[in-house]
Amino acid sequence: MAKDDKKSGWKEFFWNPRTREFCGRTASSWGLILLFYLAFYIFLAGLFTLTMYVMLQTLDDHKPTYQDRLSTPGMMIRPKGEQLEIDYTVEYTETWERYVQALNNFLSPYNDSVQAQKNYECKPDQYFIQEDSGSLKNFPKRSCQFKRSILEDCSGLTDRYYGYSEGKPCVIIKLNRVINFLPSSNRNPPYVTCAAKADDSDKIGELMYFPPNGTFNLMYYPYYGKKSQVNYSQPLVAIKFLNITMNEDVNVECRINADNIKVGSERDKFAGRISFKLRINSRF
């Protein structure tokens, strides 16, 4: 009998025919609750939409409102190999052809014909400033030509193997892009210098830089962003190792030199410089 009473109590909780209540509430009570939550969530959705709309009005499609990236650009090499190590044997083509292919792929957008078609022939040795005129936006902004022929012996045009077949490899250095960054305040162009680390100073041999002196011409700065400069081509510097010691590891460090670029910092000790290892083996 107690079990029947309990069962009957549960039934009446879900549906009470005398009071016409469902789960302890009448239809009008349920209707008011649903109406309240409907109005509450519509209000939250509207508040969220309004907040997003106001925030989006403060954003610029062509440049970030806030930048939390490093103000000093990082450096990278091509080919970068595995863990920034370039290791091959001169006599075995299969050990260095991947480096040659990587350079071919990387430099294909820098073909002279492509650059002449897409980009502008700028006046060298000065910043290429492209300011907006009041409310009139200067978009898209023009980009300066960087033709691979500038890299001369490391362009892949005069030597399609970039020196790897002779044990005189080329390594290409690029700076990461930083929007509105001006590398120099005294109009002297930034330039790259490379040297062996202390224990390997007698192994690195002679270096050649392309363009001469390893400079990044000022005309490629400032960079205005991917949407503003859709055809922007980063300037490059190539280093050719002419007589590096064979069959030994040579640890190399390259750094960028300019008065507005601080090499190393507490936040990023590799800012403005890069280290990599070269090992060129030969059977002779």
Secondary structure, 3 states (H helix, E strand, C coil): CHHHHHHHHHHHHHEECCCCEECCECHHHHHHHHHHHHHHHHHHHHHHHHHHHHHHHCCCCCCCCCCCCCCCCCEEEECCECCCEEEEECCCHHHHHHHHHHHHHHHHHHCHHHHHHHCECCCCCCCCCCCCECCECCCCCCCECCCHHHHHHHCCCCCCCCCHHHCCCEEEEEECCCECCCCCCCCCCCEEEEEECHHHCCCCCCEEEECHHHECCHHHCCECCCCCCCCCCCCEEEEEECCCCCCCEEEEEEEEEECCECCCCCCCCCCCEEEEEEEEECCC
